[in-house]
């Protein structure tokens, strides 16, 4: 089944992908692009999961030390 792209700008994108990736033709380029996008979407974590991971990390770090002096810390880092 041939691939017909009616939108010229999309066709040009497909031509560029063929040229830059070494795909054998536009159909192969579109296949690769769609597979890459599907893989990217499948690997995304939902926002609530990412937030919970951050909460867990911040809980492991613990509360902020109110006596921490960032200037002294920075000065000591640059002296070393």
C-alpha positions as CSV (number, residue, x, y, z in Angstrom):
1,X,0.0,0.0,0.0
2,X,1.6,3.3,-1.0
3,X,1.9,6.2,1.3
4,X,0.2,9.4,0.1
5,X,1.0,12.6,2.0
6,X,-1.3,15.4,1.0
7,X,0.2,18.2,3.1
8,X,3.4,19.5,1.3
9,X,5.0,20.6,4.6
10,X,4.6,17.1,6.1
11,X,5.9,15.6,2.8
12,X,9.0,17.8,3.1
13,X,9.5,16.7,6.7
14,X,9.3,13.1,5.6
15,X,11.9,13.8,2.8
16,X,14.2,15.4,5.4
17,X,13.9,12.4,7.7
18,X,14.7,10.0,4.9
19,X,17.8,12.1,4.0
20,X,19.0,12.5,7.6
21,X,18.3,9.0,8.9
22,X,19.1,6.9,5.9
23,X,15.6,5.5,5.8
24,X,15.0,3.6,2.5
25,X,11.9,5.7,1.7
26,X,9.2,7.9,3.1
27,X,7.2,5.0,4.4
28,X,10.2,3.7,6.3
29,X,10.9,7.2,7.7
30,X,7.3,7.6,8.8
31,X,7.3,4.1,10.4
32,X,10.5,4.9,12.3
33,X,9.1,8.2,13.5
34,X,5.9,6.7,14.6
35,X,7.6,3.9,16.5
36,X,9.9,6.4,18.2
37,X,7.0,8.5,19.2
38,X,5.1,5.4,20.5
39,X,8.1,4.3,22.6
40,X,8.5,7.8,24.0
41,X,4.9,8.0,25.0
42,X,4.9,4.5,26.6
43,X,8.0,5.4,28.7
44,X,6.5,8.6,30.1
45,X,5.5,8.5,33.7
46,X,2.3,10.1,34.8
47,X,2.7,13.4,36.6
48,X,1.4,12.0,39.9
49,X,4.0,9.2,39.8
50,X,6.8,11.7,39.2
51,X,5.6,13.9,42.0
52,X,5.4,11.0,44.4
53,X,9.0,10.0,43.4
54,X,10.1,13.6,44.2
55,X,8.3,13.5,47.5
56,X,10.1,10.3,48.4
57,X,13.5,11.8,47.6
58,X,12.8,14.9,49.6
59,X,11.7,12.9,52.6
60,X,14.9,10.9,52.4
61,X,16.9,14.1,52.4
62,X,15.1,15.4,55.4
63,X,14.1,18.8,56.7
64,X,16.0,22.0,55.8
65,X,18.8,22.9,58.3
66,X,17.9,26.5,59.4
67,X,21.5,27.0,60.5
68,X,23.1,26.2,57.1
69,X,25.2,29.0,55.7
70,X,25.3,28.9,51.9
71,X,27.9,31.6,51.6
72,X,30.3,29.8,53.9
73,X,29.7,26.6,52.1
74,X,30.3,28.2,48.7
75,X,33.4,30.0,49.9
76,X,34.8,26.7,51.2
77,X,34.1,24.9,48.0
78,X,36.0,27.5,46.0
79,X,39.0,27.5,48.3
80,X,39.6,23.8,47.8
